[in-house]
Amino acid sequence: KKKMAAEGAGDSPAMADEGIAAEDQMETEEQVGGQAEEVVEKEAEGKGPNYRLKFTLEGHEKAVASVKFSNCGKYLASASADKTVMVWEAHDGKHVCKFVGHTHGISDCAWSTQSDYLCSASDDQTVRVWDLKERQCLKVLQGHTSYVFNCSFNPQSNLIVSGSFDETVRIWDVKSGKCLRVLPAHSDPVTAVQFNRDGTLIVSSSFDGLCRIWDTATGQCLKSLIHDDNPPVSFVTFSPNSKFILAGSLDGKLRLWNYTTGKCLKTYSGHTNQKFCIVAAFSVTGPNKYIVAGSEDGSVYIWDVQSKEVVQKLEGHTDTVVGVSCHPKQNV
């Protein structure tokens, strides 16, 4: 069947102004995916990370496809093939609530900027918007004609972008639930979508091998990026300062691009990624900046952004790790 994936949520305002300074000299800041197994790091200045297992969160009845820390740092959301989204306390792993309503499995979830709403993308061809305080579904966004694979709020949280196996990207008005724009984005399933830090741009990726940058207001494609080898692109996210994108592909590589110049600046490898849409995230809360990603060997890999070296490998999962998320304020 389809590949399972999880994509990154929005940028953390606290980290927004740090980060990549020049094309070939970069540092990074951002939060995106984690995993239902969380780990905590105590890192000394100048030394590599030392993450250790903190919690194992159990409750889903089928595979977990996406995990996302809320922007406030208080919660962790997990979306699953069991058709539910669960919310957990980030500090102690306690279960907060479960959202039920999708009729098929869920591939992605994302938080609003104020951490008061969640959206979820499902095989039932819909995106649902959930109210955390009221514990209920506010909107069902209908229009895609195949599995909805990913979703994300813009920073203002008045728009949602979604990507689907129907090869389109849709932009939705949260308040009305109406589709504002349909972008004929790709020639294969869309594997990731995300707004940049001010909401003016959208990045999308696809099995067609392309990463594309879109103007949110007009729907115009501003840039298309493709690697010479043209591997299927399984994930993409903006860097925290939104000057770069990080793309994962089914050749087992993560590539950092300057999308303005179309130049691939750095390539990260070591993990296994040939079948699934595996999420990567920027970890920037400690003194050093890292890229974190899952792997088909059941491990989580951590790379130093600058040196491109694998600095830690987290083991414990018994199957492919498709989702990762980095806490916006703590080294978790």
Residue frames relative to the residue before (quaternion, step in Angstrom):
aa qw qx qy qz dx dy dz
K 1.0000 0.0000 0.0000 0.0000 0.00 0.00 0.00
K 0.7657 -0.3523 0.2335 0.4848 3.56 -1.12 -0.45
K 0.5357 -0.5802 0.4950 0.3625 3.51 -1.31 0.27
M 0.3619 -0.7308 0.5354 0.2198 3.56 -1.02 0.76
A 0.0151 -0.8312 0.5547 -0.0347 3.55 -0.95 0.80
A 0.0937 -0.7409 0.6544 0.1186 3.46 -1.39 0.14
E 0.1723 -0.8104 0.5573 0.0555 3.53 -0.94 0.95
G 0.6279 -0.6072 0.3667 0.3204 3.47 -1.29 0.50
A 0.4221 -0.6741 0.5395 0.2763 3.48 -1.24 0.58
G 0.7732 -0.3825 0.2442 0.4429 3.57 -1.27 -0.29
D 0.6298 -0.5386 0.4094 0.3817 3.50 -1.35 0.19
S 0.4484 -0.6675 0.5212 0.2859 3.55 -1.11 0.60
P 0.4771 -0.6924 0.4516 0.2985 3.63 -0.68 1.03
A 0.6208 0.5749 -0.3448 0.4066 3.57 1.05 -0.74
M 0.7483 0.3816 -0.2121 0.4995 3.54 1.17 -0.59
A 0.4312 0.7829 -0.4105 0.1803 3.52 1.27 -0.30
D 0.7687 0.3976 -0.2154 0.4524 3.60 0.94 -0.72
E 0.5353 0.5476 -0.4475 0.4619 3.57 1.23 0.06
G 0.5007 0.7434 -0.3914 0.2086 3.53 -1.17 -0.33
I 0.8335 -0.2683 0.1623 0.4549 3.46 -1.39 -0.33
A 0.2419 -0.8258 0.5002 0.0963 3.53 -0.51 1.20
A 0.8069 0.0055 0.0311 0.5899 3.61 0.94 -0.79
E 0.7446 -0.4573 0.2488 0.4178 3.53 -1.25 0.48
D 0.8294 0.2067 -0.0891 0.5113 3.56 0.65 -1.04
Q 0.6825 0.4000 -0.2797 0.5441 3.60 1.26 0.14
M 0.1848 0.8627 -0.4511 0.1348 3.55 0.10 1.17
E 0.0786 -0.7098 0.6958 0.0758 3.39 -1.39 0.60
T 0.2215 -0.8242 0.5137 0.0883 3.54 -1.02 0.63
E 0.0916 -0.7648 0.6352 0.0565 3.49 -1.29 0.49
E 0.4593 0.6888 -0.5168 0.2178 3.56 -0.96 0.79
Q 0.2520 -0.7255 0.6099 0.1955 3.49 -1.35 0.22
V 0.0944 0.7659 -0.6338 0.0529 3.54 -1.00 0.76
G 0.8800 -0.1354 0.0749 0.4491 3.64 -0.91 -0.78
G 0.1935 -0.7643 0.6073 0.0976 3.76 -1.20 0.58
Q 0.3729 -0.7150 0.4980 0.3190 3.63 -0.47 -0.98
A 0.6261 -0.5604 0.3739 0.3925 3.53 -1.12 0.45
E 0.6402 0.3635 -0.3210 0.5958 3.55 1.31 -0.01
E 0.1237 -0.8248 0.5497 0.0476 3.58 -0.52 1.14
V 0.1521 -0.7886 0.5922 0.0659 3.52 -1.13 0.64
V 0.2591 -0.7644 0.5703 0.1528 3.54 -1.11 0.59
E 0.2437 -0.7870 0.5568 0.1061 3.56 -1.05 0.79
K 0.0602 -0.7204 0.6860 0.0828 3.50 -1.19 0.67
E 0.0138 -0.8490 0.5225 -0.0770 3.53 -0.28 1.31
A 0.2927 -0.7420 0.5789 0.1694 3.54 -0.91 0.93
E 0.6125 -0.5619 0.4099 0.3757 3.54 -1.10 0.72
G 0.8347 0.2097 -0.1653 0.4816 3.53 -0.88 1.01
K 0.6844 0.4366 -0.2943 0.5044 3.59 1.24 -0.11
G 0.6229 -0.5584 0.3963 0.3783 3.53 -1.26 0.37
P 0.6419 -0.5339 0.3797 0.3985 3.57 -1.27 0.25
N 0.1399 -0.7736 0.6127 0.0818 3.55 -1.25 0.43
Y 0.0395 0.8288 -0.5531 0.0747 3.55 0.61 1.17
R 0.0730 -0.7782 0.6234 0.0223 3.54 -1.11 0.81
L 0.6141 -0.5641 0.4013 0.3790 3.56 -1.16 0.57
K 0.1743 -0.7963 0.5751 0.0689 3.56 -0.88 1.00
F 0.7930 -0.0537 0.0701 0.6028 3.60 0.82 -1.03
T 0.1464 -0.6909 0.6854 0.1775 3.50 -1.40 0.28
L 0.1761 -0.8119 0.5527 0.0656 3.57 -0.44 1.23
E 0.0361 -0.8127 0.5803 -0.0375 3.55 -0.64 1.16
G 0.3434 0.7343 -0.5308 0.2472 3.54 -1.00 0.83
H 0.6370 0.5048 -0.3350 0.4767 3.57 1.09 -0.61
E 0.3991 -0.7388 0.5045 0.2010 3.55 -1.14 0.73
K 0.7570 0.1926 -0.1477 0.6067 3.58 1.30 -0.16
A 0.7956 -0.3397 0.2131 0.4542 3.56 -1.35 0.01
V 0.3475 -0.7008 0.5857 0.2125 3.55 -1.12 0.78
A 0.2144 -0.8286 0.5116 0.0755 3.55 -0.61 1.17
S 0.8128 0.0834 0.0007 0.5765 3.60 1.12 -0.60
V 0.0142 -0.7645 0.6441 0.0241 3.55 -1.13 0.72
K 0.0156 0.8094 -0.5843 0.0563 3.58 -0.95 0.89
F 0.3212 -0.6911 0.6139 0.2058 3.54 -0.93 0.94
S 0.4716 -0.6428 0.5190 0.3083 3.57 -1.10 0.69
N 0.6251 -0.5712 0.3830 0.3693 3.56 -1.18 0.57
C 0.6469 0.5053 -0.3235 0.4706 3.59 1.13 -0.56
G 0.4736 -0.7061 0.4110 0.3289 3.58 1.25 -0.31
K 0.5512 0.6533 -0.3803 0.3534 3.58 1.26 -0.14
Y 0.8123 0.2597 -0.0862 0.5151 3.56 1.02 -0.81
L 0.1746 -0.7127 0.6611 0.1567 3.49 -1.43 0.28
A 0.1586 -0.7751 0.6054 0.0872 3.58 -0.90 0.93
S 0.0701 -0.7795 0.6211 0.0415 3.54 -1.11 0.72
A 0.1613 -0.7807 0.6005 0.0617 3.56 -0.99 0.93
S 0.1152 -0.8459 0.5201 -0.0261 3.53 -0.90 0.95
A 0.6084 -0.5330 0.4576 0.3692 3.49 -1.39 0.31
D 0.5792 0.5823 -0.3818 0.4239 3.61 1.25 -0.15
K 0.5659 -0.6510 0.3321 0.3816 3.61 1.37 0.32
T 0.6780 0.4921 -0.2927 0.4610 3.62 1.22 0.10
V 0.2439 -0.6837 0.6572 0.2030 3.50 -1.43 0.32
M 0.1228 -0.7869 0.6020 0.0582 3.57 -0.86 0.97
V 0.2000 -0.7536 0.6158 0.1138 3.54 -1.17 0.70
W 0.1112 -0.7978 0.5926 -0.0025 3.55 -0.95 1.04
E 0.5022 -0.5859 0.5299 0.3517 3.56 -1.28 0.43
A 0.4209 -0.7374 0.4662 0.2485 3.58 -0.69 1.04
H 0.7044 0.5060 -0.2881 0.4059 3.60 0.96 -0.76
D 0.8196 0.1754 -0.0992 0.5363 3.60 1.09 -0.56
G 0.5079 -0.6922 0.3986 0.3226 3.61 1.27 0.04
K 0.4332 0.7090 -0.4658 0.3044 3.62 1.22 0.17
H 0.5039 -0.6553 0.4816 0.2913 3.53 -1.10 0.79
V 0.2508 -0.7817 0.5580 0.1213 3.58 -0.89 0.99
C 0.7658 -0.2450 0.2021 0.5592 3.57 0.73 -1.03
K 0.2560 -0.7359 0.6041 0.1673 3.52 -1.37 0.22
F 0.2296 -0.7671 0.5866 0.1214 3.56 -0.90 0.97
V 0.0537 -0.7981 0.5989 -0.0377 3.54 -0.74 1.17
G 0.3731 0.7311 -0.5114 0.2545 3.58 -0.89 0.88
H 0.6112 0.5283 -0.3520 0.4726 3.58 1.08 -0.66
T 0.3673 -0.7492 0.5165 0.1923 3.56 -1.10 0.74
H 0.7429 0.2150 -0.1792 0.6080 3.57 1.32 -0.01
G 0.7448 -0.4325 0.2786 0.4250 3.56 -1.32 0.17
I 0.3571 -0.7260 0.5580 0.1845 3.54 -1.27 0.59
S 0.2616 -0.7980 0.5306 0.1154 3.56 -0.88 1.00
D 0.8200 0.0625 0.0039 0.5689 3.59 1.10 -0.54
C 0.0247 -0.7565 0.6512 0.0551 3.52 -1.33 0.40
A 0.0550 -0.7946 0.6044 0.0138 3.57 -1.21 0.46
W 0.4003 -0.7157 0.5308 0.2139 3.55 -1.20 0.71
S 0.4684 -0.5948 0.5616 0.3339 3.53 -1.30 0.42
T 0.6891 -0.5108 0.3220 0.4007 3.57 -1.21 0.45
Q 0.7290 0.4133 -0.2316 0.4940 3.58 1.01 -0.81
S 0.4457 -0.7312 0.4173 0.3043 3.58 1.31 0.14
D 0.5112 0.6502 -0.4235 0.3696 3.59 1.14 0.55
Y 0.7650 0.2400 -0.1552 0.5771 3.58 1.26 -0.31
L 0.1781 -0.7342 0.6429 0.1263 3.51 -1.35 0.46
C 0.1208 -0.7386 0.6462 0.1493 3.54 -1.25 0.41
S 0.1239 -0.7953 0.5919 0.0420 3.57 -1.15 0.63
A 0.2562 -0.7687 0.5768 0.1034 3.55 -1.11 0.86
S 0.0767 -0.8549 0.5114 -0.0418 3.55 -0.68 1.12
D 0.6078 -0.5367 0.4593 0.3627 3.50 -1.38 0.34
D 0.5897 0.5771 -0.3790 0.4190 3.61 1.20 -0.27
Q 0.5357 -0.6788 0.3442 0.3657 3.57 1.41 0.32
T 0.6517 0.4888 -0.3256 0.4800 3.59 1.23 0.37
V 0.2672 -0.6616 0.6613 0.2315 3.47 -1.48 0.19
R 0.1413 -0.7839 0.5986 0.0851 3.58 -0.92 0.88
V 0.2405 -0.7387 0.6147 0.1366 3.54 -1.17 0.73
W 0.1379 -0.8193 0.5564 0.0101 3.55 -0.74 1.16
D 0.3092 -0.7261 0.5899 0.1707 3.55 -1.12 0.82
L 0.3679 -0.7641 0.4832 0.2177 3.59 -0.47 1.18
K 0.6747 0.5081 -0.3059 0.4393 3.60 0.89 -0.89
E 0.7557 0.3761 -0.1960 0.4990 3.56 0.89 -0.97
R 0.3256 -0.7809 0.4785 0.2350 3.59 1.32 -0.17
Q 0.6264 0.5304 -0.3482 0.4527 3.58 0.93 0.85
C 0.5366 -0.5973 0.4908 0.3382 3.53 -1.35 0.32
L 0.2772 -0.7832 0.5405 0.1330 3.57 -0.79 1.06
K 0.8150 0.0068 0.0548 0.5768 3.56 0.92 -0.93
V 0.1682 -0.7187 0.6600 0.1396 3.50 -1.30 0.52
L 0.1987 -0.8041 0.5550 0.0773 3.57 -0.49 1.22
Q 0.0329 -0.8320 0.5510 -0.0566 3.55 -0.40 1.30
G 0.4039 0.7076 -0.5149 0.2666 3.56 -1.01 0.82
H 0.6009 0.5403 -0.3627 0.4642 3.59 1.08 -0.63
T 0.3197 -0.7731 0.5262 0.1523 3.56 -1.13 0.70
S 0.7387 0.2142 -0.2083 0.6043 3.56 1.28 0.37
Y 0.7879 -0.2925 0.2176 0.4962 3.58 -1.30 -0.13
V 0.2575 -0.7080 0.6300 0.1884 3.56 -1.05 0.77
F 0.2324 -0.8488 0.4709 0.0612 3.51 -0.47 1.28
N 0.8183 0.0232 0.0257 0.5737 3.57 1.11 -0.59
C 0.0358 -0.7923 0.6090 -0.0129 3.54 -1.23 0.55
S 0.0241 0.7984 -0.6003 0.0397 3.57 -1.19 0.54
F 0.3985 -0.6765 0.5664 0.2504 3.56 -1.16 0.70
N 0.4219 -0.6229 0.5713 0.3280 3.55 -1.27 0.37
P 0.6932 -0.4923 0.3028 0.4305 3.65 -1.15 0.35
Q 0.6676 0.4858 -0.3009 0.4773 3.59 1.08 -0.65
S 0.3167 -0.7952 0.4499 0.2548 3.57 1.38 -0.31
N 0.5080 0.6128 -0.4528 0.4017 3.58 1.10 0.63
L 0.7345 0.3048 -0.2048 0.5707 3.58 1.32 -0.13
I 0.1362 -0.7358 0.6540 0.1115 3.52 -1.31 0.50
V 0.1676 -0.7506 0.6282 0.1181 3.56 -1.07 0.77
S 0.0515 -0.8011 0.5963 0.0061 3.57 -1.00 0.82
G 0.1774 -0.7644 0.6121 0.0980 3.54 -1.21 0.65
S 0.1371 -0.8350 0.5329 -0.0050 3.54 -0.96 0.87
F 0.5968 -0.5310 0.4663 0.3800 3.51 -1.37 0.22
D 0.5654 0.5750 -0.3998 0.4357 3.62 1.24 -0.09
E 0.5199 -0.6985 0.3475 0.3480 3.57 1.44 0.24
T 0.6235 0.5284 -0.3463 0.4605 3.59 1.27 0.22
V 0.2636 -0.6785 0.6522 0.2114 3.49 -1.43 0.29
R 0.1142 -0.7997 0.5877 0.0446 3.57 -0.88 0.96
I 0.2122 -0.7398 0.6264 0.1242 3.54 -1.16 0.75
W 0.1324 -0.8237 0.5514 0.0006 3.55 -0.74 1.18
D 0.3706 -0.6667 0.5940 0.2556 3.53 -1.25 0.58
V 0.4233 -0.7444 0.4538 0.2465 3.58 -0.55 1.17
K 0.6806 0.5241 -0.3048 0.4114 3.59 0.84 -0.97
S 0.7723 0.3410 -0.1841 0.5033 3.58 0.85 -0.94
G 0.3815 -0.7282 0.4796 0.3069 3.57 1.17 -0.57
K 0.5213 0.6568 -0.4011 0.3687 3.56 1.28 0.13
C 0.4589 -0.6476 0.5353 0.2889 3.54 -1.23 0.62
L 0.2722 -0.7939 0.5286 0.1271 3.57 -0.64 1.14
R 0.8129 -0.0151 0.0702 0.5779 3.57 1.05 -0.76
V 0.1629 -0.7461 0.6379 0.0991 3.54 -1.14 0.78
L 0.1534 -0.7925 0.5863 0.0682 3.57 -0.63 1.13
P 0.3085 -0.7302 0.5760 0.1998 3.62 -0.73 1.02
A 0.0675 -0.9198 0.3854 0.0306 3.45 0.78 1.23
H 0.8403 0.0561 0.0649 0.5352 3.55 0.79 -1.04
S 0.4512 -0.6746 0.5157 0.2744 3.56 -1.36 0.15
D 0.7115 0.2581 -0.2231 0.6143 3.56 1.35 0.34
P 0.7376 -0.4067 0.2716 0.4656 3.62 -1.22 0.15
V 0.4121 -0.6838 0.5516 0.2415 3.54 -1.12 0.83
T 0.2259 -0.8316 0.5010 0.0797 3.57 -0.64 1.14
A 0.8040 -0.0022 -0.0082 0.5945 3.63 1.20 -0.30
V 0.0035 -0.7605 0.6491 0.0173 3.54 -1.26 0.59
Q 0.1243 0.7882 -0.5975 0.0796 3.57 -1.12 0.67
F 0.4098 -0.6619 0.5689 0.2652 3.54 -1.21 0.63
N 0.4610 -0.6275 0.5349 0.3280 3.56 -1.25 0.41
R 0.7574 -0.4646 0.2294 0.3973 3.57 -1.28 0.21
D 0.7439 0.3236 -0.2482 0.5294 3.63 1.13 -0.29
G 0.5618 -0.6652 0.3559 0.3394 3.57 1.28 0.17
T 0.5291 0.6622 -0.4024 0.3459 3.59 1.23 -0.02
L 0.7687 0.2702 -0.1470 0.5608 3.58 1.22 -0.47
I 0.1763 -0.7314 0.6470 0.1238 3.52 -1.34 0.47
V 0.1564 -0.7508 0.6299 0.1225 3.57 -1.06 0.73
S 0.0431 -0.7840 0.6190 0.0138 3.56 -1.07 0.78
S 0.1257 -0.7707 0.6190 0.0842 3.55 -1.25 0.51
S 0.0908 -0.8113 0.5775 0.0012 3.53 -1.21 0.50
F 0.6109 -0.5340 0.4461 0.3777 3.51 -1.34 0.31
D 0.5506 0.6067 -0.4068 0.4041 3.62 1.23 -0.15
G 0.5877 -0.6222 0.3426 0.3874 3.58 1.32 0.03
L 0.6422 0.5479 -0.3059 0.4402 3.57 1.30 -0.10
C 0.1416 -0.6755 0.7068 0.1548 3.47 -1.41 0.49
R 0.0674 -0.8188 0.5701 0.0084 3.57 -0.83 0.96
I 0.2596 -0.7329 0.6140 0.1360 3.53 -1.17 0.78
W 0.1176 -0.8156 0.5666 0.0013 3.56 -0.79 1.13
D 0.4098 -0.6517 0.5757 0.2757 3.53 -1.22 0.59
T 0.4380 -0.7312 0.4556 0.2570 3.59 -0.55 1.16
A 0.7027 0.5031 -0.2766 0.4202 3.57 0.87 -0.96
T 0.7990 0.3076 -0.1453 0.4959 3.59 0.92 -0.89
G 0.4018 -0.7120 0.4793 0.3190 3.58 1.17 -0.53
Q 0.4498 0.6975 -0.4462 0.3348 3.58 1.28 0.14
C 0.3917 -0.6796 0.5666 0.2521 3.55 -1.10 0.76
L 0.2299 -0.8162 0.5223 0.0898 3.54 -0.55 1.22
K 0.8083 -0.0023 0.0524 0.5864 3.57 1.10 -0.67
S 0.0925 -0.7520 0.6483 0.0751 3.56 -1.17 0.68
L 0.1239 -0.7932 0.5951 0.0361 3.56 -0.82 1.04
I 0.0675 0.7825 -0.6154 0.0668 3.54 -0.98 0.88
H 0.3863 -0.7129 0.5356 0.2361 3.57 -0.95 0.86
D 0.6515 -0.5418 0.3602 0.3902 3.57 -1.14 0.60
D 0.7002 0.4646 -0.2714 0.4693 3.59 1.00 -0.78
N 0.2627 -0.8232 0.4634 0.1964 3.58 1.32 -0.30
P 0.1885 0.7827 -0.5734 0.1517 3.63 0.72 0.93
P 0.5848 -0.5475 0.4373 0.4087 3.63 -1.12 0.46
V 0.3006 -0.7526 0.5598 0.1729 3.59 -0.88 0.96
S 0.2003 -0.8383 0.5042 0.0540 3.55 -0.56 1.22
F 0.7996 0.0422 -0.0116 0.5989 3.59 1.26 -0.22
V 0.0651 0.7782 -0.6246 0.0078 3.55 -1.22 0.54
T 0.0406 0.7777 -0.6272 0.0129 3.56 -1.18 0.60
F 0.4938 -0.6102 0.5180 0.3398 3.56 -1.23 0.46
S 0.4869 -0.5718 0.5551 0.3576 3.53 -1.28 0.41
P 0.6812 -0.5186 0.3123 0.4116 3.60 -1.15 0.43
N 0.7154 0.3995 -0.2707 0.5053 3.61 1.01 -0.64
S 0.4395 -0.7506 0.3967 0.2933 3.57 1.38 0.09
K 0.4824 0.6607 -0.4481 0.3604 3.58 1.19 0.38
F 0.7717 0.2528 -0.1113 0.5729 3.56 1.24 -0.43
I 0.2107 -0.7370 0.6141 0.1879 3.53 -1.32 0.18
L 0.2454 -0.7265 0.6240 0.1505 3.52 -1.21 0.65
A 0.0513 -0.8187 0.5711 -0.0316 3.56 -0.66 1.15
G 0.2043 -0.7534 0.6142 0.1156 3.53 -1.04 0.87
S 0.0635 -0.8108 0.5818 0.0120 3.57 -1.04 0.74
L 0.6171 -0.6097 0.3807 0.3202 3.54 -1.27 0.50
D 0.5251 0.5553 -0.4547 0.4573 3.56 1.16 0.61
G 0.5705 -0.6347 0.3620 0.3752 3.58 1.27 0.31
K 0.5953 0.5559 -0.3596 0.4553 3.57 1.16 0.59
L 0.1887 -0.7027 0.6680 0.1563 3.52 -1.34 0.54
R 0.0799 -0.8175 0.5703 0.0077 3.58 -0.81 0.99
L 0.2578 -0.7448 0.6014 0.1310 3.52 -1.03 0.95
W 0.1049 -0.8256 0.5544 -0.0084 3.56 -0.61 1.20
N 0.2758 -0.6336 0.6818 0.2401 3.49 -1.31 0.49
Y 0.2409 -0.8238 0.4914 0.1478 3.58 -0.16 1.22
T 0.5568 0.5949 -0.4030 0.4168 3.61 1.19 -0.31
T 0.7642 0.3338 -0.1800 0.5217 3.57 0.92 -0.92
G 0.4096 -0.7146 0.4679 0.3204 3.58 1.23 -0.41
K 0.5069 0.6647 -0.3999 0.3759 3.57 1.26 0.36
C 0.3238 -0.7056 0.5978 0.1999 3.55 -1.01 0.90
L 0.2417 -0.8326 0.4900 0.0908 3.56 -0.48 1.26
K 0.8106 -0.0074 0.0502 0.5834 3.58 0.92 -0.87
T 0.1639 -0.7665 0.6153 0.0836 3.54 -1.21 0.68
Y 0.1472 -0.7874 0.5972 0.0403 3.55 -0.88 1.04
S 0.0588 0.8033 -0.5872 0.0803 3.58 -0.87 0.96
G 0.4000 0.6993 -0.5347 0.2550 3.54 -1.33 0.22
H 0.6772 0.4386 -0.2798 0.5204 3.54 1.15 -0.62
T 0.4440 -0.6625 0.5296 0.2889 3.57 -1.33 0.10
N 0.2004 0.7660 -0.5887 0.1629 3.57 -0.77 1.06
Q 0.1950 0.7946 -0.5415 0.1934 3.52 -0.09 1.37
K 0.7876 0.3253 -0.1490 0.5018 3.60 1.19 -0.44
F 0.7997 0.3381 -0.1405 0.4758 3.56 0.88 -0.96
C 0.4726 -0.6186 0.5374 0.3242 3.53 -1.32 0.34
I 0.0407 -0.8384 0.5407 -0.0549 3.54 -0.06 1.37
V 0.3833 -0.7554 0.4993 0.1821 3.52 -0.82 1.09
A 0.1202 -0.7458 0.6481 0.0964 3.54 -1.25 0.58
A 0.1268 -0.7934 0.5939 0.0416 3.55 -1.21 0.58
F 0.4024 -0.6692 0.5621 0.2725 3.54 -1.32 0.37
S 0.1535 -0.7650 0.6203 0.0805 3.57 -0.92 0.96
V 0.0662 0.8512 -0.5073 0.1172 3.57 -0.39 1.23
T 0.4768 0.7012 -0.4267 0.3145 3.60 1.23 0.16
G 0.6751 0.4704 -0.2950 0.4857 3.60 1.20 -0.40
P 0.7227 -0.4287 0.3040 0.4489 3.58 -1.26 -0.09
N 0.7463 0.3065 -0.1932 0.5583 3.58 1.18 -0.51
K 0.3870 -0.7256 0.5306 0.2054 3.55 -1.21 0.58
Y 0.0624 -0.8239 0.5626 -0.0264 3.54 -0.81 1.05
I 0.2706 -0.6704 0.6506 0.2323 3.49 -1.44 0.20
V 0.1346 -0.7938 0.5927 0.0212 3.55 -0.90 1.03
A 0.1034 0.7999 -0.5853 0.0826 3.59 -0.92 0.86
G 0.4898 -0.6241 0.5229 0.3118 3.51 -1.28 0.47
S 0.1912 -0.7735 0.5959 0.1003 3.52 -1.34 0.00
E 0.5513 -0.6291 0.4467 0.3174 3.54 -1.22 0.53
D 0.6015 0.5359 -0.3716 0.4615 3.59 1.27 -0.04
G 0.5939 -0.6161 0.3409 0.3892 3.59 1.29 0.21
S 0.6198 0.5398 -0.3378 0.4587 3.59 1.27 0.17
V 0.3345 -0.6670 0.6135 0.2587 3.52 -1.41 0.17
Y 0.1902 -0.7977 0.5667 0.0792 3.59 -0.78 1.04
I 0.1302 -0.7740 0.6173 0.0544 3.55 -1.10 0.81
W 0.1128 -0.7988 0.5906 0.0220 3.56 -0.76 1.12
D 0.4354 -0.6156 0.5801 0.3081 3.53 -1.23 0.53
V 0.4906 -0.6949 0.4328 0.2987 3.58 -0.68 1.07
Q 0.7167 0.4685 -0.2641 0.4440 3.56 0.86 -0.97
S 0.7814 0.3704 -0.1934 0.4635 3.58 0.66 -1.12
K 0.3422 -0.7628 0.4665 0.2890 3.59 1.27 -0.45
E 0.4892 0.6714 -0.4250 0.3594 3.58 1.28 0.19
V 0.4581 -0.6217 0.5494 0.3189 3.56 -1.19 0.60
V 0.1451 -0.8298 0.5373 0.0418 3.59 -0.56 1.19
Q 0.7925 -0.0254 -0.0354 0.6083 3.59 1.25 -0.20
K 0.1504 -0.7527 0.6365 0.0747 3.53 -1.22 0.67
L 0.1941 -0.8049 0.5556 0.0756 3.56 -0.61 1.17
E 0.0950 -0.8174 0.5681 0.0040 3.56 -0.69 1.12
G 0.3710 0.7219 -0.5287 0.2485 3.54 -1.14 0.62
H 0.6326 0.5015 -0.3304 0.4890 3.57 1.09 -0.65
T 0.3585 -0.7516 0.5224 0.1838 3.55 -1.16 0.62
D 0.7576 0.2170 -0.1646 0.5932 3.59 1.26 0.14
T 0.7816 -0.3412 0.2439 0.4618 3.56 -1.34 0.02
V 0.2537 -0.7351 0.6097 0.1534 3.57 -0.99 0.90
V 0.0954 -0.8332 0.5442 0.0234 3.58 -0.38 1.22
G 0.7848 0.2891 -0.1503 0.5272 3.60 1.14 -0.51
V 0.0387 0.7618 -0.6466 0.0113 3.54 -1.11 0.75
S 0.0152 -0.7871 0.6164 0.0196 3.58 -1.19 0.51
C 0.2255 -0.7711 0.5828 0.1220 3.58 -0.98 0.83
H 0.5058 -0.6688 0.4596 0.2926 3.55 -0.87 1.02
P 0.4964 -0.7046 0.4154 0.2907 3.63 -0.86 0.86
K 0.7957 0.3004 -0.1374 0.5077 3.60 1.16 -0.52
Q 0.7699 0.2993 -0.1512 0.5429 3.58 1.12 -0.62
N 0.5244 -0.6214 0.4731 0.3392 3.58 -1.25 0.38
V 0.3688 0.6905 -0.5201 0.3416 3.53 0.47 1.31
